[in-house]
Amino acid sequence: MQDDDTGYHIPVLLERSTELLVTNPSGIYVDGTLGGGGHSRLLLSRLGEQARVFAFDQDDDAVQRAREVFAGDNRMVIIPGNVVHLKSILLQNEIRAVDGILLDLGVSSHQIDTPERGFSFRFDGPLDMRMDLERTMNAADLIADSSEEELANIFFSYGEEHGSRRIARAITRARQEQPIRETGQLVDIISTVTSPAHRKKTLARIFQALRIAVNEELHVLEQVLTQATEVLKVGGRLVVISYHSLEDRIVKHFMRDEAKPCICPPRMPFCDCDKVPRITLLSSKHIEADEYEVRRNPRARSARLRGCEKIHT
């Protein structure tokens, strides 16, 4: 299915993530970011006939392909929508608790390599960047409607780009001459205010920032993490793969905060917060792909896997 010989998407940290996730072969699991479906495929291979997997994806291309690939496997329930609706969708299916949730964040290889989706600065195409094509605002609209200050904040907050103000100024000047609707236009504008030595990294940060803003990715992630801990059974596990520092920071802090036994100020002589840890961490630090996987799939180089197990309701 969605593996290295399909050309659709190469799943990252495949073996390790599913190994951590599965504790009950007959349980109920969630693949919150179906994508190419590689993780779901291996997950199903580790599960028995009574198990079920609810797989979410807001990208219609991924949903249509998954319906063809998983046709005939009654354990697989494909949900065409954002995993931010996790709790309500499970309740609609009369599911109140699950054994495991997997989130493989970010954008798929297929989306990046499809020029008309506009996710990559390497291809000329429309400035779209919507994961869900039902969204009304795309990247071109965001660039057209945002003030110079708003653009600079997006580039700095979501791309960690130190030249954010300079680039935002160049964009707002350029759009006075003509609308910025194509990726190539944006690349040309950014190239006029960045040095060749740093241009590729700057372009990557700006495109990342726009994608995150268009799809509200960080806001969605925060909501999903909260819902995930609520719908997990005691003993159930949450496994998250992130690809940039902003995502990983949110996941790390969320899991560490949920695992803390006390949130009282350090100078308090005794604990009076009555906080009970809801989870325990599966590892003391994040897990990275090994050298073999990175050689096979360079995208794995930036991947960070974190996991936790629910220990209290």
ABEGO torsion letter per residue (X at the ends): XBBAAAGABBBBGAAAAAAAABABAABBBBBABAEAGAAAAAAAAABBAABBBBBBBABAAAAAAAAAAABGBAABBBBBEBAAAAAAAAAAAGBABBABBBBBBEBBAAAAABAAAGABAABBBBBBGBABAABABBAAAAAAABBAAAAAAAAAAAAGBAAAAAAAAAAAAAAAABBBABAAAAAAAAAAABBAAAAAAAAAAAAAAAAAAAAGAAAAAAAAAAAAAAABBBGBBBBBBBABAAAAAAAAAAAAAAABABABBAABABBAAGBBBABBBABABBBBBBAAAAAABAAAAABBBBBBBBABX
